[in-house]
Amino acid sequence: MFNFCIKIISQATNLRLIKAFGLYYLILIVGFSFLEQITTSVPFLNLIAIIIGLIASFIYSVIFISNIRLDNYENPPVIEKNKKKLLLKSLLLIRNELVAGLFAGLGLICFVWPGIVLLKRYQYVIFITEDLELGPIEALRLSRKLSEEKGWETFNATLISYLLSALPVIVFFIVNQFIHSLLLIIYWQWMAQTIYVLILMPNYKIYKENFDFDQKKIVNKSA
């Protein structure tokens, strides 16, 4: 598991991957993060910056996830030409992730362990939403089914990879607050956006092929 996590971190920091998606990341993630920072003294502007930044981050998620799903790791990303469709898909991702997060959050607040179980079950929601554009209930149901296959293995790998990649941020929190802040905005957000996709996408593509899914049933084709 440890070696696998190190490999994922290495992939996430691959210069070709960074070159391919770095510009979009700097504009849609880093740029709006700095905007949030500089508007903290004006609550209304800060709220607007947070909302726009949230939408921008999910636009980036659509671009990144869709290209990794198509195995486009190192070439310039393919972007939906219809910008309205790109925005609508981003809003759909926000809605479905909020629903999944609400259930998991309630579980964490009430009993902790059920919340962790729900986080594991719903780890594929964002991939299902980007790929199939399903509603929240359908996406949650399919994610729960897909997570029956090595769900804990991928969940633990994601968690360990996050912890390992966060070590520089933790070190500079103690050593230098300014560098720590820069690492949070530039480095850590990249790792957070990248690691889970690199871990989960291969499994999503494999496991999705075993199922037919509609609003009424999930059928295992391999059964």
C-alpha positions as CSV (number, residue, x, y, z in Angstrom):
1,M,0.0,0.0,0.0
2,F,2.8,2.4,1.0
3,N,4.7,1.9,-2.3
4,F,1.4,2.3,-4.3
5,C,0.8,5.6,-2.5
6,I,4.3,6.8,-3.3
7,K,3.8,5.9,-6.9
8,I,0.5,7.9,-7.0
9,I,2.2,11.0,-5.5
10,S,5.0,10.6,-8.1
11,Q,2.4,10.5,-10.8
12,A,0.6,13.6,-9.4
13,T,3.9,15.6,-9.5
14,N,4.9,14.4,-12.9
15,L,6.0,17.5,-14.9
16,R,4.2,16.4,-18.0
17,L,0.9,16.2,-16.2
18,I,1.6,19.6,-14.5
19,K,2.5,21.1,-17.9
20,A,-0.8,19.7,-19.5
21,F,-3.2,21.0,-16.8
22,G,-1.1,23.6,-14.9
23,L,-2.5,26.7,-16.7
24,Y,-6.1,25.7,-16.1
25,Y,-5.3,24.9,-12.5
26,L,-3.5,28.2,-12.0
27,I,-6.5,30.2,-13.4
28,L,-9.4,28.2,-12.0
29,I,-8.0,27.1,-8.7
30,V,-5.0,29.2,-7.6
31,G,-6.3,32.5,-9.1
32,F,-9.6,32.3,-7.3
33,S,-8.0,31.1,-4.0
34,F,-5.9,34.3,-4.0
35,L,-9.0,36.3,-4.8
36,E,-10.7,34.8,-1.7
37,Q,-7.6,35.7,0.4
38,I,-7.5,39.4,-0.7
39,T,-11.2,39.9,-0.2
40,T,-11.4,38.6,3.4
41,S,-11.8,42.1,4.8
42,V,-14.9,42.7,2.7
43,P,-17.4,40.0,3.6
44,F,-19.8,40.5,0.7
45,L,-17.0,40.5,-1.9
46,N,-15.4,37.5,-0.1
47,L,-18.7,35.6,-0.3
48,I,-18.9,36.3,-4.0
49,A,-15.3,35.2,-4.5
50,I,-16.0,32.0,-2.6
51,I,-19.1,31.1,-4.7
52,I,-17.3,31.9,-8.0
53,G,-14.2,30.1,-6.8
54,L,-16.3,27.0,-6.0
55,I,-17.8,26.9,-9.4
56,A,-14.4,27.5,-11.0
57,S,-12.9,24.6,-9.1
58,F,-15.6,22.3,-10.3
59,I,-15.1,23.5,-13.9
60,Y,-11.5,22.4,-13.4
61,S,-12.7,19.1,-12.0
62,V,-14.8,18.5,-15.1
63,I,-11.9,19.3,-17.4
64,F,-9.4,17.2,-15.4
65,I,-11.6,14.2,-14.7
66,S,-13.0,14.0,-18.3
67,N,-9.4,14.0,-19.7
68,I,-8.1,11.4,-17.3
69,R,-11.1,9.2,-18.1
70,L,-10.1,9.5,-21.7
71,D,-6.5,8.6,-20.8
72,N,-5.3,12.0,-21.8
73,Y,-2.6,12.6,-19.1
74,E,0.1,14.5,-20.8
75,N,-1.4,16.2,-23.9
76,P,-3.3,19.6,-23.8
77,P,-6.7,18.9,-22.3
78,V,-9.8,18.4,-24.5
79,I,-12.4,20.9,-23.3
80,E,-16.1,21.0,-24.0
81,K,-16.6,23.6,-26.7
82,N,-20.1,24.4,-25.5
83,K,-19.3,26.5,-22.5
84,K,-22.9,26.5,-21.3
85,K,-22.8,22.7,-21.2
86,L,-19.5,22.8,-19.3
87,L,-21.0,25.2,-16.7
88,L,-24.1,23.1,-16.3
89,K,-22.1,19.9,-15.8
90,S,-20.0,21.7,-13.2
91,L,-23.1,22.8,-11.4
92,L,-24.4,19.2,-11.5
93,L,-21.1,18.0,-9.9
94,I,-21.5,20.6,-7.2
95,R,-25.1,19.5,-6.5
96,N,-24.3,15.8,-6.3
97,E,-21.2,16.2,-4.3
98,L,-23.1,18.4,-1.8
99,V,-25.8,15.8,-1.4
100,A,-23.1,13.1,-0.9
101,G,-21.3,15.4,1.5
102,L,-24.4,16.1,3.5
103,F,-25.1,12.4,4.1
104,A,-21.5,11.7,5.0
105,G,-21.3,14.8,7.2
106,L,-24.4,13.9,9.2
107,G,-22.9,10.4,9.7
108,L,-19.6,11.9,10.9
109,I,-21.4,14.4,13.3
110,C,-23.7,11.7,14.8
111,F,-21.6,8.6,15.0
112,V,-18.3,9.2,13.1
113,W,-17.9,5.6,11.8
114,P,-21.1,5.7,9.7
115,G,-19.9,8.9,8.2
116,I,-16.6,7.2,7.2
117,V,-18.5,4.3,5.7
118,L,-20.6,6.8,3.6
119,L,-17.5,8.6,2.5
120,K,-16.2,5.3,1.2
121,R,-19.5,4.4,-0.5
122,Y,-19.8,7.8,-2.2
123,Q,-16.2,8.2,-3.4
124,Y,-17.3,7.5,-7.1
125,V,-20.1,10.1,-7.2
126,I,-18.0,12.8,-8.9
127,F,-16.8,10.4,-11.6
128,I,-20.3,9.0,-12.2
129,T,-21.7,12.6,-12.4
130,E,-19.1,13.8,-14.8
131,D,-19.4,10.7,-17.0
132,L,-23.1,9.8,-17.0
133,E,-24.6,13.1,-15.8
134,L,-27.0,11.4,-13.4
135,G,-29.0,12.9,-10.7
136,P,-27.9,12.7,-7.0
137,I,-29.9,9.7,-5.9
138,E,-28.9,7.7,-9.0
139,A,-25.2,8.7,-8.7
140,L,-25.2,7.8,-5.0
141,R,-26.8,4.4,-5.6
142,L,-24.3,3.5,-8.4
143,S,-21.3,4.8,-6.3
144,R,-22.4,2.6,-3.5
145,K,-22.5,-0.4,-5.8
146,L,-19.2,0.3,-7.4
147,S,-17.6,0.8,-4.0
148,E,-18.3,-2.8,-3.1
149,E,-15.3,-3.6,-5.2
150,K,-12.1,-2.7,-3.3
151,G,-13.9,0.3,-1.8
152,W,-11.8,0.3,1.4
153,E,-8.6,-0.4,-0.5
154,T,-9.1,2.7,-2.6
155,F,-10.4,4.8,0.3
156,N,-7.4,3.9,2.4
157,A,-4.9,4.5,-0.4
158,T,-6.4,8.0,-1.0
159,L,-6.2,8.8,2.7
160,I,-2.6,7.6,3.1
161,S,-1.6,9.4,-0.1
162,Y,-3.1,12.7,1.1
163,L,-1.3,12.3,4.5
164,L,2.0,11.6,2.8
165,S,1.7,14.5,0.3
166,A,0.7,16.9,3.2
167,L,4.0,16.4,5.0
168,P,5.7,19.5,3.4
169,V,2.6,21.6,4.3
170,I,2.8,20.4,8.0
171,V,6.5,21.0,8.2
172,F,6.3,24.6,6.9
173,F,3.3,25.3,9.3
174,I,5.9,25.0,12.0
175,V,8.8,26.6,10.2
176,N,7.4,29.4,8.1
177,Q,3.8,30.6,7.9
178,F,4.2,32.5,4.6
179,I,5.6,29.4,2.8
180,H,2.9,27.3,4.5
181,S,0.2,29.6,3.0
182,L,1.7,29.4,-0.5
183,L,2.0,25.6,-0.2
184,L,-1.7,25.4,0.8
185,I,-2.8,27.4,-2.2
186,I,-0.5,26.2,-4.9
187,Y,0.8,22.8,-3.9
188,W,-1.8,21.2,-1.7
189,Q,-4.8,22.0,-3.8
190,W,-3.1,20.5,-6.8
191,M,-2.4,17.3,-4.8
192,A,-6.0,17.3,-3.4
193,Q,-7.4,17.7,-6.9
194,T,-5.2,15.1,-8.5
195,I,-4.5,12.2,-6.2
196,Y,-8.0,10.8,-5.8
197,V,-8.6,11.0,-9.6
198,L,-5.4,9.0,-10.2
199,I,-6.4,6.4,-7.7
200,L,-10.1,6.0,-8.4
201,M,-10.4,6.5,-12.1
202,P,-8.9,3.2,-13.2
203,N,-11.2,1.3,-10.9
204,Y,-14.2,3.3,-11.9
205,K,-13.6,2.5,-15.6
206,I,-13.1,-1.2,-14.9
207,Y,-16.1,-1.6,-12.5
208,K,-18.5,0.5,-14.5
209,E,-18.2,-1.9,-17.4
210,N,-19.7,-4.7,-15.2
211,F,-23.0,-2.9,-14.6
212,D,-26.1,-1.7,-16.5
213,F,-27.6,1.2,-14.7
214,D,-30.9,3.1,-14.9
215,Q,-33.1,4.9,-12.5
216,K,-34.8,1.7,-11.4
217,K,-32.1,-1.0,-11.1
218,I,-28.5,-1.8,-11.2
219,V,-27.7,-5.1,-13.0
220,N,-24.4,-6.8,-12.7
221,K,-23.6,-8.0,-16.2
222,S,-20.9,-10.3,-14.9
223,A,-23.3,-12.2,-12.6
